[in-house]
Amino acid sequence: MTKDITKTKKKSFGQRLKKDFKDHWELYLMALPVVIYFLLFNYLPMAGIVMAFQKYSMRKGIFGSGWVGLQNFQRFFSSPNFWRLLRNTLLISFYGLLFSFPLPIVFALCLNEVRNAKFKKFVQTVSYLPYFISVVVVVSILFDFGKSNGLFTIIAEKFGWTGDAVISSPKWFRTLYIGSNLWQHLGYNSIIFISALAAIDPTLYEAARIDGANRWQQTLHVTLPGISSTIVVLLILRLGQIMGVGYEKIILMYGPSTYETGDVIASYVYRMGLLNSDYSYSTAVNLFNSVINLIVLTVANLISRKVNETSIW
């Protein structure tokens, strides 16, 4: 009896799926390139994880290379670069979270208070423009402004800096990296918060005004609670990238003189994998990075679900 019911459910589900596909085949066709993209470039390459446990040889391939177990991980953990890479990655990510996450929220709240529609659109447009500038161009600007006679170096000297060009100084690397990221992504990252603000029911503000709430009190008791779920979800996702400092901008900015503060795990993987052709070792390092991100994401999601019942799964 149970088997018959199960068969009926499976059959009915198949029929519903077939009917849905027949009625909305255009949507399925539109989604097909996206599905193929993620299968080819996100899921299929995950098979390469096995290289982390091998002594990979391009001649022998994945299926012919010998297994070395956790040897590549042990090599990384015992490397003199391990603590430097871990420290730099966490510090850059923490500073990015400290400044780059709350400031787009503040910017969105400020724009929400602007009543002049033309001025508001102008400010939004200007704030979005840096996002569309290439990273290569941004780094070129940093090098021009950070050289010995550049604007940043001159300003730093006004505040007591006695060194050479700030772009080649380890002390200034994180400041330039975080500051340029903030300038480039502030407006773009505020879009989702501006959208969340637009979805708040205007009658809540009217009720708050009737109760005598001023603009600051309305922000505290209406605006922030109205976008709190959006903030929490984005914060969880951001914490899931705590070890995910990208290598693209790092490798364009850093040099041997700034390895002390600028070298992160992603840039180390780039050097070991692509420049030194040590594929197994670089895969192991990157896998360690991904596992830590996954653990942090899972823990942050569990804590959020228990504290305020907001989570991404």
C-alpha positions in Angstrom: 0.0 0.0 0.0 2.8 2.4 0.9 4.7 1.6 -2.3 1.6 2.3 -4.4 1.1 5.7 -2.7 4.8 6.5 -3.3 4.5 5.6 -6.9 1.4 7.7 -7.3 3.2 10.7 -5.7 6.2 10.2 -8.0 4.0 10.0 -11.0 2.0 13.0 -10.1 5.2 15.0 -9.5 6.5 13.9 -12.8 3.2 14.9 -14.5 3.3 18.3 -12.8 6.9 18.9 -13.8 6.1 17.9 -17.4 3.1 20.2 -17.5 5.1 23.1 -15.9 7.8 22.6 -18.5 5.2 22.6 -21.3 3.6 25.8 -20.0 6.9 27.6 -19.3 9.4 26.1 -21.6 10.6 29.6 -22.6 11.7 30.3 -18.9 13.5 26.9 -18.8 15.3 27.7 -22.0 16.4 31.1 -20.7 17.7 29.4 -17.5 19.6 26.8 -19.4 22.8 28.9 -20.2 23.0 29.9 -16.5 22.7 26.3 -15.4 25.4 25.2 -17.9 27.7 28.0 -16.8 27.6 27.0 -13.2 28.0 23.3 -14.0 31.0 23.9 -16.2 32.8 26.6 -14.2 31.6 26.0 -10.5 30.7 22.4 -10.0 32.8 20.5 -12.6 36.1 22.1 -11.5 35.4 20.9 -7.9 36.7 17.5 -9.0 40.2 19.1 -9.0 40.1 19.1 -5.2 41.6 15.7 -5.2 44.9 17.3 -6.3 45.3 18.6 -2.8 45.9 15.0 -1.7 48.2 14.1 -4.6 51.6 14.8 -5.9 50.0 16.0 -9.1 51.8 15.6 -12.4 50.4 17.1 -15.6 51.8 14.2 -17.6 50.0 11.6 -15.5 46.8 13.7 -14.8 44.5 13.5 -11.9 43.8 9.8 -12.2 47.4 8.8 -12.6 49.1 11.0 -10.0 50.3 9.4 -6.8 48.5 10.0 -3.4 50.3 11.8 -0.6 47.5 12.2 1.9 47.7 15.3 4.1 51.3 16.0 3.2 50.5 19.2 1.3 48.5 20.5 4.2 51.3 19.7 6.7 53.7 21.5 4.4 51.6 24.6 4.5 51.0 24.6 8.2 54.7 24.2 8.9 55.7 26.9 6.4 57.3 30.1 7.8 54.7 32.0 5.6 51.7 30.4 7.3 51.1 32.8 10.2 52.0 35.9 8.1 49.5 34.9 5.4 46.8 34.1 7.9 47.4 37.3 9.8 47.3 39.5 6.7 44.2 37.8 5.3 42.2 38.1 8.5 43.3 41.7 9.1 42.5 42.9 5.6 39.2 41.1 5.7 38.4 42.4 9.2 39.2 46.0 8.2 37.1 45.6 5.1 34.2 44.3 7.2 34.6 47.1 9.7 34.5 49.9 7.2 33.1 48.6 3.9 30.1 46.9 5.4 28.4 49.6 7.6 29.3 52.6 5.5 27.1 51.7 2.5 24.2 51.3 5.0 24.9 54.8 6.4 25.2 56.1 2.8 21.8 54.6 1.9 20.2 56.0 5.1 21.6 59.5 4.2 20.2 59.3 0.7 16.9 58.2 2.0 16.6 61.5 3.8 17.2 63.6 0.7 14.0 65.1 -0.5 15.3 66.7 -3.7 14.9 64.0 -6.3 17.3 65.5 -8.9 20.1 66.0 -6.3 19.5 62.4 -5.0 19.8 60.9 -8.5 22.9 62.9 -9.1 24.6 61.7 -5.9 23.6 58.1 -6.6 25.0 58.3 -10.2 28.3 59.8 -9.0 28.7 57.2 -6.3 28.0 54.3 -8.7 30.6 55.4 -11.3 33.8 54.2 -9.5 32.4 50.7 -9.5 32.7 50.5 -13.3 36.4 51.5 -13.3 38.7 48.6 -14.0 40.8 47.4 -11.1 43.9 47.9 -13.2 43.0 51.6 -13.6 42.3 52.0 -9.9 45.7 50.5 -9.0 47.4 52.7 -11.6 45.8 55.7 -9.9 47.1 54.5 -6.5 50.6 54.2 -8.0 50.4 57.7 -9.4 49.1 59.2 -6.2 51.3 57.0 -4.0 54.7 57.6 -5.5 57.3 59.7 -3.8 56.0 63.0 -5.2 52.3 61.9 -5.4 49.3 63.4 -3.7 49.0 60.7 -1.0 52.7 60.9 -0.1 52.5 64.7 0.1 49.4 64.5 2.4 51.1 61.8 4.5 54.2 64.0 4.9 51.9 66.8 6.2 50.9 64.5 9.1 54.5 63.5 9.9 55.3 60.7 7.5 59.1 60.6 6.9 59.4 57.6 4.7 59.5 57.2 0.9 56.5 56.6 -1.4 53.5 55.3 0.5 52.7 52.8 -2.3 55.9 50.9 -1.5 55.5 51.1 2.3 54.2 48.1 4.2 52.5 50.4 6.7 50.3 52.0 4.1 49.4 48.9 2.1 46.2 48.0 4.0 45.1 51.6 4.2 45.4 52.1 0.4 43.7 48.7 -0.3 40.7 49.2 2.0 40.4 52.9 1.2 40.3 52.3 -2.6 37.9 49.4 -2.1 35.6 51.7 -0.1 35.7 54.4 -2.7 35.1 52.0 -5.6 32.2 50.0 -4.0 30.5 52.3 -1.6 27.7 53.5 -4.0 27.2 50.1 -5.7 27.0 48.2 -2.4 24.3 50.7 -1.2 21.9 49.7 -4.0 20.4 46.8 -2.1 19.9 48.8 1.0 18.3 51.6 -1.0 15.9 49.0 -2.5 15.2 47.6 1.0 14.4 51.1 2.3 12.0 51.7 -0.6 10.0 48.6 0.4 9.3 49.9 3.9 5.6 50.8 4.4 5.1 54.6 4.5 2.3 54.2 6.9 4.8 53.2 9.6 6.5 56.6 9.3 3.1 58.3 9.5 2.2 56.4 12.7 5.6 57.2 14.2 5.1 60.9 13.4 1.7 60.8 15.0 3.3 59.4 18.1 5.7 62.3 18.2 8.8 60.6 16.9 11.5 62.8 15.3 13.6 61.8 12.3 16.3 60.2 14.4 13.7 58.2 16.3 12.0 57.1 13.1 15.3 55.9 11.8 15.9 53.9 15.0 12.5 52.4 15.4 11.2 52.1 11.8 13.9 52.3 9.2 16.6 50.1 10.8 14.1 47.4 11.9 12.7 47.5 8.3 16.0 46.6 6.7 17.4 44.5 9.6 16.8 41.2 7.8 18.6 42.4 4.7 21.5 43.6 6.8 21.8 40.3 8.7 21.7 38.2 5.5 24.4 40.3 3.8 26.5 40.2 7.0 26.3 36.4 7.1 27.4 36.2 3.5 30.2 38.7 4.1 31.4 36.6 7.1 31.4 33.6 4.8 34.1 35.4 2.8 36.3 36.2 5.8 39.2 34.4 4.2 38.2 35.3 0.7 40.4 38.3 0.1 40.7 38.4 -3.7 44.2 38.1 -5.3 43.5 40.3 -8.4 44.0 43.7 -6.8 46.6 42.4 -4.3 49.0 41.1 -7.0 48.7 44.4 -8.9 49.5 46.4 -5.8 52.0 44.5 -3.8 55.7 43.8 -4.3 58.5 42.2 -2.2 58.7 45.3 -0.1 55.0 45.0 0.9 54.8 41.2 1.4 55.0 41.7 5.1 51.5 43.3 5.2 50.1 42.7 1.8 50.7 39.0 1.0 47.4 37.0 1.6 46.5 33.4 1.1 44.9 34.1 -2.3 48.0 35.8 -3.7 50.2 33.0 -2.2 48.0 30.4 -4.0 48.5 32.4 -7.2 52.3 32.4 -6.9 52.6 28.8 -5.9 50.1 27.5 -8.5 50.5 29.6 -11.6 54.0 31.0 -11.2 55.7 28.0 -9.5 53.5 25.3 -11.1 53.1 23.6 -7.7 49.5 22.7 -8.3 48.9 20.2 -5.5 50.3 22.5 -2.9 48.3 25.5 -4.1 45.1 23.4 -4.3 45.6 22.3 -0.7 46.1 25.9 0.5 43.0 27.1 -1.4 41.0 24.1 0.0 42.0 25.1 3.5 40.9 28.6 2.8 37.5 27.4 1.4 36.9 25.1 4.4 37.5 27.9 6.9 35.0 30.1 4.9 32.4 27.4 5.0 32.8 26.8 8.7 32.5 30.6 9.5 29.5 30.9 7.2 27.7 27.9 8.8 28.4 29.1 12.4 27.3 32.7 11.6 24.1 31.3 10.0 23.3 29.1 13.0 23.9 32.0 15.5 21.7 34.3 13.5 18.9 31.8 13.2 18.9 31.3 17.0 19.2 35.0 17.9 16.8 36.7 15.5 15.4 33.9 13.4 17.0 35.3 10.2 19.2 33.0 8.2 20.1 32.1 4.6 19.0 28.5 5.0 
